């Protein structure tokens, strides 16, 4: 039984590390020429804002009228 615990725990740790590395980033291109990189897909709100998490892990919002395009960044 003890011989089985270590490989199973190793597999669980490996899977949790791999799933953490698969988060997709998005580029938010604004009408004034800026490019904002978000960690994860930005979410639209009913208030006319686009919410995203920036590279520092801080939640931010931008007016949807200021956004020209949102595109996925390939890894």
N, CA, C and O atoms as a Tripos MOL2 file, in Angstrom:
@<TRIPOS>MOLECULE
protein
  300   299    75     0     0
PROTEIN
NO_CHARGES

@<TRIPOS>ATOM
      1 N           0.8230   -1.1960    0.0000 N.3       1 UNK1
      2 CA          0.0000    0.0000    0.0000 C.3       1 UNK1
      3 C           0.8640    1.2560    0.0000 C.2       1 UNK1
      4 O           0.5560    2.2190   -0.7020 O.2       1 UNK1
      5 N           1.9570    1.2520    0.7920 N.am      2 UNK2
      6 CA          2.8190    2.4180    0.8660 C.3       2 UNK2
      7 C           3.5250    2.6670   -0.4670 C.2       2 UNK2
      8 O           3.8060    3.8150   -0.8110 O.2       2 UNK2
      9 N           3.8080    1.6190   -1.2100 N.am      3 UNK3
     10 CA          4.4720    1.7690   -2.5040 C.3       3 UNK3
     11 C           3.5590    2.4490   -3.5140 C.2       3 UNK3
     12 O           4.0390    3.0810   -4.4550 O.2       3 UNK3
     13 N           2.2780    2.3280   -3.3330 N.am      4 UNK4
     14 CA          1.3130    2.9120   -4.2590 C.3       4 UNK4
     15 C           1.0450    4.3870   -3.9640 C.2       4 UNK4
     16 O           0.6800    5.1380   -4.8700 O.2       4 UNK4
     17 N           1.2160    4.8050   -2.7350 N.am      5 UNK5
     18 CA          0.8930    6.1750   -2.3410 C.3       5 UNK5
     19 C           1.8040    7.1920   -3.0330 C.2       5 UNK5
     20 O           1.3150    8.2070   -3.5280 O.2       5 UNK5
     21 N           3.1140    6.9420   -3.0780 N.am      6 UNK6
     22 CA          4.0430    7.9140   -3.6520 C.3       6 UNK6
     23 C           3.8320    8.1420   -5.1480 C.2       6 UNK6
     24 O           3.8310    9.2960   -5.5760 O.2       6 UNK6
     25 N           3.6530    7.1020   -5.9630 N.am      7 UNK7
     26 CA          3.3870    7.3800   -7.3840 C.3       7 UNK7
     27 C           2.0620    8.1140   -7.6150 C.2       7 UNK7
     28 O           1.9680    8.9710   -8.4940 O.2       7 UNK7
     29 N           1.0610    7.7820   -6.8390 N.am      8 UNK8
     30 CA         -0.2370    8.4500   -6.9800 C.3       8 UNK8
     31 C          -0.1150    9.9190   -6.5780 C.2       8 UNK8
     32 O          -0.6430   10.7920   -7.2670 O.2       8 UNK8
     33 N           0.5620   10.1950   -5.4920 N.am      9 UNK9
     34 CA          0.7600   11.5850   -5.0620 C.3       9 UNK9
     35 C           1.5890   12.3520   -6.0940 C.2       9 UNK9
     36 O           1.3080   13.5190   -6.3650 O.2       9 UNK9
     37 N           2.5960   11.7140   -6.6630 N.am     10 UNK10
     38 CA          3.4070   12.3490   -7.6980 C.3      10 UNK10
     39 C           2.5810   12.6930   -8.9210 C.2      10 UNK10
     40 O           2.7430   13.7670   -9.5000 O.2      10 UNK10
     41 N           1.6980   11.7950   -9.3180 N.am     11 UNK11
     42 CA          0.8340   12.0320  -10.4760 C.3      11 UNK11
     43 C          -0.1340   13.1840  -10.1990 C.2      11 UNK11
     44 O          -0.3890   13.9990  -11.0860 O.2      11 UNK11
     45 N          -0.6680   13.2580   -8.9990 N.am     12 UNK12
     46 CA         -1.5890   14.3390   -8.6420 C.3      12 UNK12
     47 C          -0.8690   15.6850   -8.6750 C.2      12 UNK12
     48 O          -1.4070   16.6650   -9.1900 O.2      12 UNK12
     49 N           0.3270   15.7360   -8.1370 N.am     13 UNK13
     50 CA          1.0990   16.9790   -8.1440 C.3      13 UNK13
     51 C           1.4480   17.3860   -9.5640 C.2      13 UNK13
     52 O           1.3430   18.5630   -9.9110 O.2      13 UNK13
     53 N           1.8640   16.4280  -10.3950 N.am     14 UNK14
     54 CA          2.2150   16.7310  -11.7850 C.3      14 UNK14
     55 C           1.0100   17.2690  -12.5540 C.2      14 UNK14
     56 O           1.1410   18.2280  -13.3140 O.2      14 UNK14
     57 N          -0.1420   16.6700  -12.3660 N.am     15 UNK15
     58 CA         -1.3490   17.1300  -13.0530 C.3      15 UNK15
     59 C          -1.7500   18.5260  -12.5930 C.2      15 UNK15
     60 O          -2.1720   19.3490  -13.4060 O.2      15 UNK15
     61 N          -1.6240   18.7980  -11.3050 N.am     16 UNK16
     62 CA         -2.0010   20.1290  -10.8260 C.3      16 UNK16
     63 C          -1.0490   21.1920  -11.3580 C.2      16 UNK16
     64 O          -1.4820   22.3120  -11.6290 O.2      16 UNK16
     65 N           0.2260   20.8790  -11.5160 N.am     17 UNK17
     66 CA          1.1760   21.8300  -12.0950 C.3      17 UNK17
     67 C           0.8900   22.0670  -13.5750 C.2      17 UNK17
     68 O           0.9940   23.1970  -14.0520 O.2      17 UNK17
     69 N           0.5350   21.0220  -14.2970 N.am     18 UNK18
     70 CA          0.2450   21.1720  -15.7190 C.3      18 UNK18
     71 C          -1.0160   21.9820  -15.9710 C.2      18 UNK18
     72 O          -1.0600   22.7730  -16.9120 O.2      18 UNK18
     73 N          -2.0300   21.8010  -15.1540 N.am     19 UNK19
     74 CA         -3.2710   22.5430  -15.3660 C.3      19 UNK19
     75 C          -3.0880   24.0100  -15.0390 C.2      19 UNK19
     76 O          -3.7960   24.8480  -15.5980 O.2      19 UNK19
     77 N          -2.1740   24.3490  -14.1620 N.am     20 UNK20
     78 CA         -1.8950   25.7420  -13.8490 C.3      20 UNK20
     79 C          -1.1740   26.4520  -14.9760 C.2      20 UNK20
     80 O          -1.2270   27.6790  -15.0530 O.2      20 UNK20
     81 N          -0.5100   25.7300  -15.8420 N.am     21 UNK21
     82 CA          0.2770   26.3280  -16.9150 C.3      21 UNK21
     83 C          -0.5000   26.4950  -18.2100 C.2      21 UNK21
     84 O           0.0520   26.9960  -19.1890 O.2      21 UNK21
     85 N          -1.7450   26.0960  -18.2440 N.am     22 UNK22
     86 CA         -2.4890   26.1180  -19.4920 C.3      22 UNK22
     87 C          -3.4190   27.3220  -19.6160 C.2      22 UNK22
     88 O          -4.2680   27.3520  -20.5080 O.2      22 UNK22
     89 N          -3.2770   28.2910  -18.7580 N.am     23 UNK23
     90 CA         -4.1330   29.4770  -18.8280 C.3      23 UNK23
     91 C          -3.7750   30.2960  -20.0710 C.2      23 UNK23
     92 O          -2.6000   30.5180  -20.3600 O.2      23 UNK23
     93 N          -4.7750   30.7290  -20.7810 N.am     24 UNK24
     94 CA         -4.5830   31.4730  -22.0180 C.3      24 UNK24
     95 C          -4.5660   32.9660  -21.7460 C.2      24 UNK24
     96 O          -5.3330   33.4640  -20.9230 O.2      24 UNK24
     97 N          -3.6920   33.6730  -22.4380 N.am     25 UNK25
     98 CA         -3.6260   35.1310  -22.3460 C.3      25 UNK25
     99 C          -4.3170   35.7430  -23.5640 C.2      25 UNK25
    100 O          -4.3810   35.1310  -24.6300 O.2      25 UNK25
    101 N          -4.8280   36.9490  -23.3870 N.am     26 UNK26
    102 CA         -5.5130   37.6670  -24.4580 C.3      26 UNK26
    103 C          -4.9110   39.0570  -24.6080 C.2      26 UNK26
    104 O          -4.4930   39.6710  -23.6270 O.2      26 UNK26
    105 N          -4.8710   39.5430  -25.8290 N.am     27 UNK27
    106 CA         -4.4200   40.9080  -26.1130 C.3      27 UNK27
    107 C          -5.6550   41.7650  -26.3510 C.2      27 UNK27
    108 O          -6.5030   41.4430  -27.1830 O.2      27 UNK27
    109 N          -5.7410   42.8570  -25.6110 N.am     28 UNK28
    110 CA         -6.8310   43.8120  -25.7730 C.3      28 UNK28
    111 C          -6.2410   45.0150  -26.4960 C.2      28 UNK28
    112 O          -5.4230   45.7430  -25.9340 O.2      28 UNK28
    113 N          -6.6560   45.2230  -27.7430 N.am     29 UNK29
    114 CA         -6.1740   46.3480  -28.5460 C.3      29 UNK29
    115 C          -7.1820   47.4870  -28.4130 C.2      29 UNK29
    116 O          -8.3730   47.2990  -28.6590 O.2      29 UNK29
    117 N          -6.7020   48.6670  -28.0230 N.am     30 UNK30
    118 CA         -7.5840   49.8070  -27.8190 C.3      30 UNK30
    119 C          -7.5880   50.7130  -29.0480 C.2      30 UNK30
    120 O          -6.7100   50.6170  -29.9060 O.2      30 UNK30
    121 N          -8.5850   51.5910  -29.1210 N.am     31 UNK31
    122 CA         -8.7070   52.4930  -30.2700 C.3      31 UNK31
    123 C          -7.5980   53.5370  -30.3010 C.2      31 UNK31
    124 O          -7.3240   54.1160  -31.3520 O.2      31 UNK31
    125 N          -6.9510   53.7870  -29.1500 N.am     32 UNK32
    126 CA         -5.8500   54.7580  -29.1310 C.3      32 UNK32
    127 C          -4.4820   54.1110  -29.3480 C.2      32 UNK32
    128 O          -3.4570   54.7710  -29.1790 O.2      32 UNK32
    129 N          -4.4540   52.8240  -29.7220 N.am     33 UNK33
    130 CA         -3.2160   52.1570  -30.1020 C.3      33 UNK33
    131 C          -2.5200   51.3680  -29.0100 C.2      33 UNK33
    132 O          -1.4770   50.7660  -29.2660 O.2      33 UNK33
    133 N          -3.0600   51.3510  -27.8040 N.am     34 UNK34
    134 CA         -2.4370   50.5680  -26.7340 C.3      34 UNK34
    135 C          -2.7840   49.1000  -26.8840 C.2      34 UNK34
    136 O          -3.8020   48.7490  -27.4820 O.2      34 UNK34
    137 N          -1.9270   48.2400  -26.3350 N.am     35 UNK35
    138 CA         -2.2000   46.8120  -26.2600 C.3      35 UNK35
    139 C          -2.0650   46.3930  -24.8030 C.2      35 UNK35
    140 O          -1.0220   46.5990  -24.1830 O.2      35 UNK35
    141 N          -3.1200   45.8080  -24.2660 N.am     36 UNK36
    142 CA         -3.1510   45.3580  -22.8760 C.3      36 UNK36
    143 C          -3.1970   43.8350  -22.9060 C.2      36 UNK36
    144 O          -4.0120   43.2540  -23.6230 O.2      36 UNK36
    145 N          -2.3360   43.1880  -22.1380 N.am     37 UNK37
    146 CA         -2.3270   41.7290  -22.0620 C.3      37 UNK37
    147 C          -3.0800   41.3200  -20.8090 C.2      37 UNK37
    148 O          -2.7660   41.7690  -19.7070 O.2      37 UNK37
    149 N          -4.0750   40.4640  -20.9860 N.am     38 UNK38
    150 CA         -4.8560   39.9860  -19.8460 C.3      38 UNK38
    151 C          -4.5240   38.5260  -19.5710 C.2      38 UNK38
    152 O          -4.2090   37.7590  -20.4800 O.2      38 UNK38
    153 N          -4.6010   38.1650  -18.3030 N.am     39 UNK39
    154 CA         -4.3940   36.7770  -17.8890 C.3      39 UNK39
    155 C          -5.7640   36.1120  -17.8350 C.2      39 UNK39
    156 O          -6.5080   36.3060  -16.8730 O.2      39 UNK39
    157 N          -6.0990   35.3430  -18.8410 N.am     40 UNK40
    158 CA         -7.4260   34.7470  -18.9470 C.3      40 UNK40
    159 C          -8.3140   35.5980  -19.8290 C.2      40 UNK40
    160 O          -7.9650   36.7220  -20.1890 O.2      40 UNK40
    161 N          -9.4570   35.0520  -20.1700 N.am     41 UNK41
    162 CA        -10.3700   35.7280  -21.0900 C.3      41 UNK41
    163 C         -11.0860   36.8910  -20.4010 C.2      41 UNK41
    164 O         -11.6420   36.7180  -19.3170 O.2      41 UNK41
    165 N         -11.0770   38.0700  -21.0200 N.am     42 UNK42
    166 CA        -11.8070   39.2140  -20.4540 C.3      42 UNK42
    167 C         -13.3120   38.9410  -20.4410 C.2      42 UNK42
    168 O         -13.8340   38.2270  -21.2970 O.2      42 UNK42
    169 N         -13.9920   39.5190  -19.4610 N.am     43 UNK43
    170 CA        -15.4310   39.3090  -19.3170 C.3      43 UNK43
    171 C         -16.1660   40.6320  -19.4900 C.2      43 UNK43
    172 O         -15.7970   41.6470  -18.9000 O.2      43 UNK43
    173 N         -17.2140   40.6000  -20.3100 N.am     44 UNK44
    174 CA        -18.0340   41.7910  -20.5510 C.3      44 UNK44
    175 C         -19.0860   41.9180  -19.4590 C.2      44 UNK44
    176 O         -19.6340   40.9220  -18.9870 O.2      44 UNK44
    177 N         -19.3580   43.1620  -19.0660 N.am     45 UNK45
    178 CA        -20.4040   43.4100  -18.0790 C.3      45 UNK45
    179 C         -21.5450   44.1720  -18.7490 C.2      45 UNK45
    180 O         -21.3820   44.7420  -19.8280 O.2      45 UNK45
    181 N         -22.7020   44.1710  -18.0870 N.am     46 UNK46
    182 CA        -23.8670   44.8870  -18.6080 C.3      46 UNK46
    183 C         -23.6850   46.4000  -18.5330 C.2      46 UNK46
    184 O         -24.4140   47.1480  -19.1840 O.2      46 UNK46
    185 N         -22.7130   46.8530  -17.7380 N.am     47 UNK47
    186 CA        -22.4770   48.2860  -17.5470 C.3      47 UNK47
    187 C         -21.6240   48.8990  -18.6570 C.2      47 UNK47
    188 O         -21.2890   50.0820  -18.5970 O.2      47 UNK47
    189 N         -21.2690   48.1000  -19.6740 N.am     48 UNK48
    190 CA        -20.4770   48.6200  -20.7700 C.3      48 UNK48
    191 C         -18.9850   48.5700  -20.5180 C.2      48 UNK48
    192 O         -18.2220   49.2960  -21.1560 O.2      48 UNK48
    193 N         -18.5600   47.7200  -19.5920 N.am     49 UNK49
    194 CA        -17.1490   47.5960  -19.2670 C.3      49 UNK49
    195 C         -16.6280   46.2030  -19.6080 C.2      49 UNK49
    196 O         -17.3860   45.2340  -19.6420 O.2      49 UNK49
    197 N         -15.3360   46.1220  -19.8580 N.am     50 UNK50
    198 CA        -14.6590   44.8530  -20.1200 C.3      50 UNK50
    199 C         -13.7110   44.6220  -18.9500 C.2      50 UNK50
    200 O         -12.7640   45.3850  -18.7610 O.2      50 UNK50
    201 N         -13.9540   43.5870  -18.1720 N.am     51 UNK51
    202 CA        -13.1260   43.2830  -17.0080 C.3      51 UNK51
    203 C         -12.0690   42.2560  -17.3680 C.2      51 UNK51
    204 O         -12.3260   41.3150  -18.1190 O.2      51 UNK51
    205 N         -10.8730   42.4500  -16.8220 N.am     52 UNK52
    206 CA         -9.7680   41.5290  -17.0870 C.3      52 UNK52
    207 C          -8.8100   41.5530  -15.9070 C.2      52 UNK52
    208 O          -8.8780   42.4390  -15.0550 O.2      52 UNK52
    209 N          -7.9120   40.5680  -15.8670 N.am     53 UNK53
    210 CA         -6.8550   40.5100  -14.8590 C.3      53 UNK53
    211 C          -5.5570   40.8250  -15.5750 C.2      53 UNK53
    212 O          -5.2070   40.1640  -16.5530 O.2      53 UNK53
    213 N          -4.8340   41.8380  -15.0890 N.am     54 UNK54
    214 CA         -3.6070   42.2480  -15.7750 C.3      54 UNK54
    215 C          -2.4360   41.3150  -15.4290 C.2      54 UNK54
    216 O          -2.6040   40.3420  -14.6940 O.2      54 UNK54
    217 N          -1.2630   41.6220  -15.9630 N.am     55 UNK55
    218 CA         -0.0850   40.7740  -15.7840 C.3      55 UNK55
    219 C           0.3680   40.6860  -14.3320 C.2      55 UNK55
    220 O           1.0570   39.7370  -13.9560 O.2      55 UNK55
    221 N          -0.0110   41.6620  -13.5150 N.am     56 UNK56
    222 CA          0.3520   41.6510  -12.0950 C.3      56 UNK56
    223 C          -0.6900   40.9710  -11.2250 C.2      56 UNK56
    224 O          -0.5360   40.9140  -10.0050 O.2      56 UNK56
    225 N          -1.7540   40.4510  -11.8400 N.am     57 UNK57
    226 CA         -2.8050   39.7650  -11.0980 C.3      57 UNK57
    227 C          -3.8610   40.6910  -10.5200 C.2      57 UNK57
    228 O          -4.6540   40.2790   -9.6730 O.2      57 UNK57
    229 N          -3.8770   41.9410  -10.9710 N.am     58 UNK58
    230 CA         -4.8350   42.9310  -10.4740 C.3      58 UNK58
    231 C          -6.0310   42.9970  -11.4130 C.2      58 UNK58
    232 O          -5.8720   43.0610  -12.6330 O.2      58 UNK58
    233 N          -7.2310   42.9820  -10.8340 N.am     59 UNK59
    234 CA         -8.4500   43.1050  -11.6370 C.3      59 UNK59
    235 C          -8.5840   44.5340  -12.1420 C.2      59 UNK59
    236 O          -8.4690   45.4900  -11.3760 O.2      59 UNK59
    237 N          -8.8320   44.6660  -13.4520 N.am     60 UNK60
    238 CA         -8.9610   45.9700  -14.0950 C.3      60 UNK60
    239 C         -10.2380   45.9810  -14.9340 C.2      60 UNK60
    240 O         -10.8120   44.9310  -15.2230 O.2      60 UNK60
    241 N         -10.6720   47.1740  -15.3180 N.am     61 UNK61
    242 CA        -11.8110   47.3310  -16.2180 C.3      61 UNK61
    243 C         -11.5010   48.4270  -17.2190 C.2      61 UNK61
    244 O         -10.7970   49.3900  -16.9160 O.2      61 UNK61
    245 N         -12.0440   48.2610  -18.4230 N.am     62 UNK62
    246 CA        -11.8890   49.2640  -19.4650 C.3      62 UNK62
    247 C         -13.2380   49.4050  -20.1560 C.2      62 UNK62
    248 O         -13.9800   48.4330  -20.2920 O.2      62 UNK62
    249 N         -13.5470   50.6100  -20.5880 N.am     63 UNK63
    250 CA        -14.7920   50.8690  -21.2990 C.3      63 UNK63
    251 C         -14.7790   50.1100  -22.6290 C.2      63 UNK63
    252 O         -13.7930   50.1640  -23.3640 O.2      63 UNK63
    253 N         -15.8660   49.4070  -22.9360 N.am     64 UNK64
    254 CA        -15.9290   48.6230  -24.1850 C.3      64 UNK64
    255 C         -15.8260   49.5050  -25.4260 C.2      64 UNK64
    256 O         -15.3960   49.0310  -26.4770 O.2      64 UNK64
    257 N         -16.2080   50.7720  -25.3280 N.am     65 UNK65
    258 CA        -16.0940   51.6820  -26.4680 C.3      65 UNK65
    259 C         -14.6380   51.9880  -26.7960 C.2      65 UNK65
    260 O         -14.3270   52.3740  -27.9220 O.2      65 UNK65
    261 N         -13.7430   51.8200  -25.8260 N.am     66 UNK66
    262 CA        -12.3210   52.0810  -26.0340 C.3      66 UNK66
    263 C         -11.5790   50.8640  -26.5940 C.2      66 UNK66
    264 O         -10.3900   50.9470  -26.9010 O.2      66 UNK66
    265 N         -12.2830   49.7330  -26.7270 N.am     67 UNK67
    266 CA        -11.6570   48.4920  -27.1930 C.3      67 UNK67
    267 C         -11.9190   48.3080  -28.6830 C.2      67 UNK67
    268 O         -13.0620   48.3240  -29.1400 O.2      67 UNK67
    269 N         -10.8370   48.1330  -29.4240 N.am     68 UNK68
    270 CA        -10.9430   47.9010  -30.8630 C.3      68 UNK68
    271 C         -11.0930   46.4120  -31.1620 C.2      68 UNK68
    272 O         -11.9190   46.0150  -31.9840 O.2      68 UNK68
    273 N         -10.2740   45.5790  -30.4770 N.am     69 UNK69
    274 CA        -10.2640   44.1430  -30.7500 C.3      69 UNK69
    275 C          -9.6940   43.3950  -29.5540 C.2      69 UNK69
    276 O          -8.8240   43.9040  -28.8470 O.2      69 UNK69
    277 N         -10.1940   42.1790  -29.3350 N.am     70 UNK70
    278 CA         -9.6380   41.2650  -28.3240 C.3      70 UNK70
    279 C          -9.2430   40.0000  -29.0580 C.2      70 UNK70
    280 O         -10.0540   39.3960  -29.7590 O.2      70 UNK70
    281 N          -7.9730   39.5980  -28.8900 N.am     71 UNK71
    282 CA         -7.5040   38.4030  -29.5880 C.3      71 UNK71
    283 C          -6.7050   37.5120  -28.6340 C.2      71 UNK71
    284 O          -6.0290   37.9890  -27.7230 O.2      71 UNK71
    285 N          -6.8050   36.2150  -28.8740 N.am     72 UNK72
    286 CA         -6.0790   35.2400  -28.0690 C.3      72 UNK72
    287 C          -4.6000   35.2470  -28.4730 C.2      72 UNK72
    288 O          -4.2670   35.3180  -29.6560 O.2      72 UNK72
    289 N          -3.7340   35.1740  -27.4770 N.am     73 UNK73
    290 CA         -2.3040   35.1280  -27.7490 C.3      73 UNK73
    291 C          -1.8850   33.6610  -27.8010 C.2      73 UNK73
    292 O          -2.0070   32.9540  -26.8010 O.2      73 UNK73
    293 N          -1.3950   33.1920  -28.9460 N.am     74 UNK74
    294 CA         -0.9860   31.7840  -29.0340 C.3      74 UNK74
    295 C           0.2800   31.5450  -28.2230 C.2      74 UNK74
    296 O           1.1620   32.4010  -28.1530 O.2      74 UNK74
    297 N           0.3530   30.3740  -27.6170 N.am     75 UNK75
    298 CA          1.5320   30.0360  -26.8080 C.3      75 UNK75
    299 C           2.5260   29.2640  -27.6280 C.2      75 UNK75
    300 O           3.5840   28.8890  -27.1230 O.2      75 UNK75
@<TRIPOS>BOND
     1     1     2 1
     2     2     3 1
     3     3     4 2
     4     3     5 am
     5     5     6 1
     6     6     7 1
     7     7     8 2
     8     7     9 am
     9     9    10 1
    10    10    11 1
    11    11    12 2
    12    11    13 am
    13    13    14 1
    14    14    15 1
    15    15    16 2
    16    15    17 am
    17    17    18 1
    18    18    19 1
    19    19    20 2
    20    19    21 am
    21    21    22 1
    22    22    23 1
    23    23    24 2
    24    23    25 am
    25    25    26 1
    26    26    27 1
    27    27    28 2
    28    27    29 am
    29    29    30 1
    30    30    31 1
    31    31    32 2
    32    31    33 am
    33    33    34 1
    34    34    35 1
    35    35    36 2
    36    35    37 am
    37    37    38 1
    38    38    39 1
    39    39    40 2
    40    39    41 am
    41    41    42 1
    42    42    43 1
    43    43    44 2
    44    43    45 am
    45    45    46 1
    46    46    47 1
    47    47    48 2
    48    47    49 am
    49    49    50 1
    50    50    51 1
    51    51    52 2
    52    51    53 am
    53    53    54 1
    54    54    55 1
    55    55    56 2
    56    55    57 am
    57    57    58 1
    58    58    59 1
    59    59    60 2
    60    59    61 am
    61    61    62 1
    62    62    63 1
    63    63    64 2
    64    63    65 am
    65    65    66 1
    66    66    67 1
    67    67    68 2
    68    67    69 am
    69    69    70 1
    70    70    71 1
    71    71    72 2
    72    71    73 am
    73    73    74 1
    74    74    75 1
    75    75    76 2
    76    75    77 am
    77    77    78 1
    78    78    79 1
    79    79    80 2
    80    79    81 am
    81    81    82 1
    82    82    83 1
    83    83    84 2
    84    83    85 am
    85    85    86 1
    86    86    87 1
    87    87    88 2
    88    87    89 am
    89    89    90 1
    90    90    91 1
    91    91    92 2
    92    91    93 am
    93    93    94 1
    94    94    95 1
    95    95    96 2
    96    95    97 am
    97    97    98 1
    98    98    99 1
    99    99   100 2
   100    99   101 am
   101   101   102 1
   102   102   103 1
   103   103   104 2
   104   103   105 am
   105   105   106 1
   106   106   107 1
   107   107   108 2
   108   107   109 am
   109   109   110 1
   110   110   111 1
   111   111   112 2
   112   111   113 am
   113   113   114 1
   114   114   115 1
   115   115   116 2
   116   115   117 am
   117   117   118 1
   118   118   119 1
   119   119   120 2
   120   119   121 am
   121   121   122 1
   122   122   123 1
   123   123   124 2
   124   123   125 am
   125   125   126 1
   126   126   127 1
   127   127   128 2
   128   127   129 am
   129   129   130 1
   130   130   131 1
   131   131   132 2
   132   131   133 am
   133   133   134 1
   134   134   135 1
   135   135   136 2
   136   135   137 am
   137   137   138 1
   138   138   139 1
   139   139   140 2
   140   139   141 am
   141   141   142 1
   142   142   143 1
   143   143   144 2
   144   143   145 am
   145   145   146 1
   146   146   147 1
   147   147   148 2
   148   147   149 am
   149   149   150 1
   150   150   151 1
   151   151   152 2
   152   151   153 am
   153   153   154 1
   154   154   155 1
   155   155   156 2
   156   155   157 am
   157   157   158 1
   158   158   159 1
   159   159   160 2
   160   159   161 am
   161   161   162 1
   162   162   163 1
   163   163   164 2
   164   163   165 am
   165   165   166 1
   166   166   167 1
   167   167   168 2
   168   167   169 am
   169   169   170 1
   170   170   171 1
   171   171   172 2
   172   171   173 am
   173   173   174 1
   174   174   175 1
   175   175   176 2
   176   175   177 am
   177   177   178 1
   178   178   179 1
   179   179   180 2
   180   179   181 am
   181   181   182 1
   182   182   183 1
   183   183   184 2
   184   183   185 am
   185   185   186 1
   186   186   187 1
   187   187   188 2
   188   187   189 am
   189   189   190 1
   190   190   191 1
   191   191   192 2
   192   191   193 am
   193   193   194 1
   194   194   195 1
   195   195   196 2
   196   195   197 am
   197   197   198 1
   198   198   199 1
   199   199   200 2
   200   199   201 am
   201   201   202 1
   202   202   203 1
   203   203   204 2
   204   203   205 am
   205   205   206 1
   206   206   207 1
   207   207   208 2
   208   207   209 am
   209   209   210 1
   210   210   211 1
   211   211   212 2
   212   211   213 am
   213   213   214 1
   214   214   215 1
   215   215   216 2
   216   215   217 am
   217   217   218 1
   218   218   219 1
   219   219   220 2
   220   219   221 am
   221   221   222 1
   222   222   223 1
   223   223   224 2
   224   223   225 am
   225   225   226 1
   226   226   227 1
   227   227   228 2
   228   227   229 am
   229   229   230 1
   230   230   231 1
   231   231   232 2
   232   231   233 am
   233   233   234 1
   234   234   235 1
   235   235   236 2
   236   235   237 am
   237   237   238 1
   238   238   239 1
   239   239   240 2
   240   239   241 am
   241   241   242 1
   242   242   243 1
   243   243   244 2
   244   243   245 am
   245   245   246 1
   246   246   247 1
   247   247   248 2
   248   247   249 am
   249   249   250 1
   250   250   251 1
   251   251   252 2
   252   251   253 am
   253   253   254 1
   254   254   255 1
   255   255   256 2
   256   255   257 am
   257   257   258 1
   258   258   259 1
   259   259   260 2
   260   259   261 am
   261   261   262 1
   262   262   263 1
   263   263   264 2
   264   263   265 am
   265   265   266 1
   266   266   267 1
   267   267   268 2
   268   267   269 am
   269   269   270 1
   270   270   271 1
   271   271   272 2
   272   271   273 am
   273   273   274 1
   274   274   275 1
   275   275   276 2
   276   275   277 am
   277   277   278 1
   278   278   279 1
   279   279   280 2
   280   279   281 am
   281   281   282 1
   282   282   283 1
   283   283   284 2
   284   283   285 am
   285   285   286 1
   286   286   287 1
   287   287   288 2
   288   287   289 am
   289   289   290 1
   290   290   291 1
   291   291   292 2
   292   291   293 am
   293   293   294 1
   294   294   295 1
   295   295   296 2
   296   295   297 am
   297   297   298 1
   298   298   299 1
   299   299   300 2
@<TRIPOS>SUBSTRUCTURE
     1 UNK1         2 RESIDUE 1 A UNK
     2 UNK2         6 RESIDUE 1 A UNK
     3 UNK3        10 RESIDUE 1 A UNK
     4 UNK4        14 RESIDUE 1 A UNK
     5 UNK5        18 RESIDUE 1 A UNK
     6 UNK6        22 RESIDUE 1 A UNK
     7 UNK7        26 RESIDUE 1 A UNK
     8 UNK8        30 RESIDUE 1 A UNK
     9 UNK9        34 RESIDUE 1 A UNK
    10 UNK10       38 RESIDUE 1 A UNK
    11 UNK11       42 RESIDUE 1 A UNK
    12 UNK12       46 RESIDUE 1 A UNK
    13 UNK13       50 RESIDUE 1 A UNK
    14 UNK14       54 RESIDUE 1 A UNK
    15 UNK15       58 RESIDUE 1 A UNK
    16 UNK16       62 RESIDUE 1 A UNK
    17 UNK17       66 RESIDUE 1 A UNK
    18 UNK18       70 RESIDUE 1 A UNK
    19 UNK19       74 RESIDUE 1 A UNK
    20 UNK20       78 RESIDUE 1 A UNK
    21 UNK21       82 RESIDUE 1 A UNK
    22 UNK22       86 RESIDUE 1 A UNK
    23 UNK23       90 RESIDUE 1 A UNK
    24 UNK24       94 RESIDUE 1 A UNK
    25 UNK25       98 RESIDUE 1 A UNK
    26 UNK26      102 RESIDUE 1 A UNK
    27 UNK27      106 RESIDUE 1 A UNK
    28 UNK28      110 RESIDUE 1 A UNK
    29 UNK29      114 RESIDUE 1 A UNK
    30 UNK30      118 RESIDUE 1 A UNK
    31 UNK31      122 RESIDUE 1 A UNK
    32 UNK32      126 RESIDUE 1 A UNK
    33 UNK33      130 RESIDUE 1 A UNK
    34 UNK34      134 RESIDUE 1 A UNK
    35 UNK35      138 RESIDUE 1 A UNK
    36 UNK36      142 RESIDUE 1 A UNK
    37 UNK37      146 RESIDUE 1 A UNK
    38 UNK38      150 RESIDUE 1 A UNK
    39 UNK39      154 RESIDUE 1 A UNK
    40 UNK40      158 RESIDUE 1 A UNK
    41 UNK41      162 RESIDUE 1 A UNK
    42 UNK42      166 RESIDUE 1 A UNK
    43 UNK43      170 RESIDUE 1 A UNK
    44 UNK44      174 RESIDUE 1 A UNK
    45 UNK45      178 RESIDUE 1 A UNK
    46 UNK46      182 RESIDUE 1 A UNK
    47 UNK47      186 RESIDUE 1 A UNK
    48 UNK48      190 RESIDUE 1 A UNK
    49 UNK49      194 RESIDUE 1 A UNK
    50 UNK50      198 RESIDUE 1 A UNK
    51 UNK51      202 RESIDUE 1 A UNK
    52 UNK52      206 RESIDUE 1 A UNK
    53 UNK53      210 RESIDUE 1 A UNK
    54 UNK54      214 RESIDUE 1 A UNK
    55 UNK55      218 RESIDUE 1 A UNK
    56 UNK56      222 RESIDUE 1 A UNK
    57 UNK57      226 RESIDUE 1 A UNK
    58 UNK58      230 RESIDUE 1 A UNK
    59 UNK59      234 RESIDUE 1 A UNK
    60 UNK60      238 RESIDUE 1 A UNK
    61 UNK61      242 RESIDUE 1 A UNK
    62 UNK62      246 RESIDUE 1 A UNK
    63 UNK63      250 RESIDUE 1 A UNK
    64 UNK64      254 RESIDUE 1 A UNK
    65 UNK65      258 RESIDUE 1 A UNK
    66 UNK66      262 RESIDUE 1 A UNK
    67 UNK67      266 RESIDUE 1 A UNK
    68 UNK68      270 RESIDUE 1 A UNK
    69 UNK69      274 RESIDUE 1 A UNK
    70 UNK70      278 RESIDUE 1 A UNK
    71 UNK71      282 RESIDUE 1 A UNK
    72 UNK72      286 RESIDUE 1 A UNK
    73 UNK73      290 RESIDUE 1 A UNK
    74 UNK74      294 RESIDUE 1 A UNK
    75 UNK75      298 RESIDUE 1 A UNK
